[in-house]
Amino acid sequence: MTTTTEYKTRTDGKKEYQVKITRQKGLQTVMIDGQPTLVEQITIIEGPGNMGTSTAYTIARKPKSPEEEAAFLTNVREVITTGLISQGIW
């Protein structure tokens, strides 16, 4: 897992303030709504004073089998071809 931290300046109307953004990339298990969940990335945004903290998760997808991936790509090609033909492009 890799962790990066950056600071950005934001404006809220007339005032400027600095927020701290921390990103944790890599598979990890966290508790979301009382259930253990596998996530790929966590982003934590910390505001100054009483502005609070916000946390966002990128939930990990289950890997597709080669057959599922091939079927998905075939469907994408069919949809794109149909769209191009209906628009008179192809």
C-alpha positions in Angstrom: 0.0 0.0 0.0 1.2 3.5 -0.8 0.2 6.6 1.0 0.5 10.1 -0.4 -0.4 13.4 1.3 -0.9 16.8 -0.3 -2.1 20.2 0.8 -4.4 22.3 -1.3 -5.7 25.8 -0.8 -9.5 26.2 -1.2 -11.7 29.3 -1.1 -15.1 29.5 0.6 -16.5 32.8 -0.5 -14.1 35.3 0.9 -11.9 33.1 3.0 -9.0 30.9 2.0 -8.2 27.7 3.9 -5.9 24.8 3.5 -7.1 21.2 3.3 -5.0 18.0 3.8 -5.7 15.2 1.2 -4.4 11.7 2.1 -4.7 8.9 -0.4 -4.0 5.3 0.5 -3.7 3.1 -2.6 -3.6 -0.7 -2.5 -6.1 -3.4 -1.5 -7.2 -3.3 2.1 -10.3 -4.3 4.1 -12.3 -1.6 5.9 -15.6 -1.7 7.7 -18.4 0.1 5.8 -21.9 0.0 7.4 -20.7 -2.8 9.7 -19.6 -5.0 6.9 -15.9 -5.8 6.0 -15.4 -4.5 2.5 -12.4 -4.8 0.1 -11.3 -1.4 -1.2 -8.7 -0.3 -3.7 -8.2 3.2 -2.5 -9.1 5.4 0.5 -9.2 9.2 0.2 -9.3 11.3 3.4 -9.9 15.1 3.2 -9.3 17.0 6.4 -10.5 20.6 6.7 -9.3 23.1 9.3 -11.0 23.7 12.6 -14.6 22.5 12.7 -14.9 21.9 9.0 -14.5 18.2 9.6 -13.1 15.2 7.8 -14.5 13.4 4.7 -13.6 9.9 3.7 -14.2 8.3 0.3 -13.6 4.7 -0.7 -13.0 3.0 -4.1 -14.6 -0.4 -3.7 -12.6 -3.2 -5.3 -14.2 -5.1 -8.1 -14.2 -8.9 -8.3 -11.9 -10.0 -11.1 -13.6 -11.3 -14.2 -12.8 -14.6 -15.8 -11.3 -14.6 -19.3 -14.6 -15.8 -20.7 -16.6 -13.0 -19.0 -14.1 -10.4 -20.2 -14.3 -11.7 -23.8 -18.1 -11.6 -23.7 -18.0 -8.1 -22.3 -15.7 -6.8 -25.0 -17.8 -8.5 -27.7 -20.9 -6.8 -26.4 -19.0 -3.4 -26.4 -18.0 -3.9 -30.0 -21.6 -4.8 -31.0 -23.0 -1.7 -29.3 -20.4 0.6 -30.8 -20.9 -0.9 -34.3 -24.7 -0.5 -34.0 -24.3 3.1 -32.9 -22.0 4.0 -35.8 -24.2 2.3 -38.3 -27.4 4.1 -37.0 -25.6 7.5 -37.3 -24.5 6.7 -40.8 -20.8 6.9 -39.9 -20.1 3.3 -40.8 
